[in-house]
Amino acid sequence: MSHYFLDDKNLKHRPKRISFSLDGVVLTFHTDTGVFSKDRLDFGTSTLLKNITVGDAKTLIDMGTGYGPIGIYLAYTNPQTNVIMADVNPRAVALAKENLLLNNITNAKAVVSDLFKAIDEKADLIVTNPPIRAGKQTVFRLYEEAYENLNSGGHFYCVIQKKQGAPSTLEKLKSLYPIVDVIDRAKGYWIILAKKD
């Protein structure tokens, strides 16, 4: 079985095109096998997007971008913000690059990166729908590296299902950040906001 956080070169391509509308914004995406939620914008991601306040953030990192719905929506709705979209899966990043062009996004880029390894700048805002199936060790490393890559005063948002580890995520984030809150709960999904310093 192939997982979206792996680079499975043997996976057959089944490209498709999808669109979604959120708060009056309509965006279109190319997707394929081997990426997360290839058929539609998943409920957790849409709930996360409805809860993010970008404000005056100059730089935003979308970690685990997949084919790019989070980063592209936030770049589209916040043209003043520089958005970095990162994923370990080259197929996902190739799609994200296509989707930046497809939606005429000029304030974002997509990069292949094992978490933050290939990212050389810090962010005011980091957002993730974490790769739960990659395992708790990887997810917790994402949280730790996010803290290290946030500017002072920066914000970290994530979405996670209660049954997939939201309580342990909350405790882990509380061990890293001085301020951590569950800002929304919907259909078993928790939206968590952590603030640095």
N, C-alpha and C positions, 0 to 999 in steps of 0.2 A: 504493500500500500504506500502510495506517495503522500507526503505531507507538504503543505504550502511553505514550510520554513526550510525545506531542503531543495537542493539543485538536482533534480531528477532529469537527466538528459534523455532518458529512455521513454519519458512520458509523451504520448502522442498529443499533438496539437488539435484542439477543437475550439478554434476561436469563435467568439460571438460578440455582439455589441448590445449593450444595455444602457438605459437611461434612468435617472432618478430625479425627483423633484423634492426639494426641502426648503421650506420657508420661501417659496416663490422662485428659487434658483433651480434651473434645469441643467443638468450636466450629462454628458454621454461618455461612455467608457468602452474600450476594447478589453475583453477578458479572455481567459483561456483555462484549460485544465491546469492543475498544479498551483492555483492561487486561491486564497481564501475568499469565500462567498462570491463565486464567479457569476452567479445567476441574478443576483439582486443586492441592493444595499441592505446588509443585515440589520436587525433591530437594534442590537447593541451599539453599532457604529452610528446609526441615525440618532439614537438617544444621546450618545456622547457629543455629537456635533451640535445638538440643540442646547447643550449645557456649557459649551466653551465660550469664554469671553477672551478675545485676543487683545482688545484694548490697544495700547501703544507699543506692544511688543515689536521690536525691530527684527528679531530672528526667531523662527519657529522650526522645531524639528518634529516631523511625523515619523516615529520609529516603528518599523514593521509595516511599511506603507502598503504592501501588496500592489495591486494595480493602481492605487493612488486616490481612492475616494476621499479620505480625510484631508490629506495635504492639498489636493486640488480644490476641494470645496473651501477650505480655509484661505487658500491663496486667492481664489476668485472673489471671495467676500471681504478680503482684507488686502487690497492691492498695495498698501503701504508696507506690508510685512514681507521679509525675505523668508521663503519656506524651503527647507531641506527635507526631502523625502528619502528615507533609507530602508533597505531591506536586504537580507542575506541571500535572497533568491533572485538570480539574474533574470529569469523569465518574468518575474513580477516587475522588476525594475525596468526591463525593456517595455513592458506594457505601460508602466507609469510614464515613461518618456513619450510614448505614443499619445497617451491621454493628455499630457501637458499640451502637446501640439493640437490635438483634436479640440480642446477647449480654449485655445488661444491664451494659455497662461504663460506670462513672461517673468513673473516674480518668484518662480520656484524651479528647483532642479531635483532630479532623482539619481541616487547613487547606490551602488552595491556596497554593502557594509555589514560586517559581523558586529551587530549592535553599533557601538559608536566608534569602532576602530578607524574607519575611513573618514570620519568627520573631524575637521580640524578647527572648528569654531564653536563657541558656547552659545547657548540660546536663552532667550527670555521666557520661552514657553516650549514645553515638550509634551507631546500628545501621543498616546498609544492605545490601540486595541491589542493587548499583548498576545503573543503566540503561546497560548496555554498548553497546547499539545507538545511543545518543545520541552516541557518539563519545568518543575518549580525552580530548579537551579538556574536555568536560563532566564526565566521570568524575573527572578529575584536579582540576577546580575543586571538585567535591563534596568530595574529600579535603582540599583546602586550606581550604575554608570550614568543614568539620567540625572541623579543628584549631582554627580561630579561635573556634568556638562551643562548644568544650569547656572546662569548668572545669579548673583546675589539678588534676592527679591523676585526670582523667577518662579513660575508656576508649572506644575506637572499634573496633567489630567490622564486618567485611564478609565476604561470600562471593563468590568469583569462580572461574570455570573456568580451569584452566591454559592451555588453548588459546585462551581469550578475553582473555588478558593478565594472569594472576596474577603472573608474574615481574616485569613492569613495574610493576604495582600495588605489589608488595612493595618495589621500589626507590624508588618515589615516596613511600610511607609512611615509609620509612627516612630520607628526606630531610627529613621533617617532624617525626617523633616520635623521642624518645630510645630507646624500647623497642618493638620490633616483632617478633612471632613468628607463624609458621604453627602454629596450635594443633590443626588437624585436616586430614586429606586423605582424601577419599572420592570414588571414581568420577570423578576428574579435577577435583573441586571443592576449593579451598583455603579454609579459614576462617582469617582473619587478625585478630589482636588487636594494636592499637597503644595504648600508654599515654603520656599526656601528663605531662611532668615527673616 
